[in-house]
């Protein structure tokens, strides 16, 4: 039997700022990795995936 849980997260203003900064950095890294794989710098490599 598999259990399923739902959680709700209400960040404070400071946590909200930190999360926005973190996800901004993650987005930059993702976009850079995607650009490298698409430009053909390493032919034959797969696209980054989640």
Secondary structure as a PSIPRED ss2 file (coil, helix, strand):
# PSIPRED VFORMAT (PSIPRED V4.0)

   1 X C   1.000  0.000  0.000
   2 X C   1.000  0.000  0.000
   3 X C   1.000  0.000  0.000
   4 X C   1.000  0.000  0.000
   5 X C   1.000  0.000  0.000
   6 X C   1.000  0.000  0.000
   7 X C   1.000  0.000  0.000
   8 X C   1.000  0.000  0.000
   9 X C   1.000  0.000  0.000
  10 X C   1.000  0.000  0.000
  11 X C   1.000  0.000  0.000
  12 X C   1.000  0.000  0.000
  13 X H   0.000  1.000  0.000
  14 X H   0.000  1.000  0.000
  15 X H   0.000  1.000  0.000
  16 X H   0.000  1.000  0.000
  17 X H   0.000  1.000  0.000
  18 X H   0.000  1.000  0.000
  19 X H   0.000  1.000  0.000
  20 X H   0.000  1.000  0.000
  21 X H   0.000  1.000  0.000
  22 X H   0.000  1.000  0.000
  23 X H   0.000  1.000  0.000
  24 X H   0.000  1.000  0.000
  25 X H   0.000  1.000  0.000
  26 X H   0.000  1.000  0.000
  27 X H   0.000  1.000  0.000
  28 X H   0.000  1.000  0.000
  29 X H   0.000  1.000  0.000
  30 X H   0.000  1.000  0.000
  31 X H   0.000  1.000  0.000
  32 X H   0.000  1.000  0.000
  33 X H   0.000  1.000  0.000
  34 X H   0.000  1.000  0.000
  35 X H   0.000  1.000  0.000
  36 X H   0.000  1.000  0.000
  37 X H   0.000  1.000  0.000
  38 X H   0.000  1.000  0.000
  39 X C   1.000  0.000  0.000
  40 X C   1.000  0.000  0.000
  41 X C   1.000  0.000  0.000
  42 X C   1.000  0.000  0.000
  43 X C   1.000  0.000  0.000
  44 X C   1.000  0.000  0.000
  45 X C   1.000  0.000  0.000
  46 X C   1.000  0.000  0.000
  47 X C   1.000  0.000  0.000
  48 X C   1.000  0.000  0.000
  49 X C   1.000  0.000  0.000
  50 X C   1.000  0.000  0.000
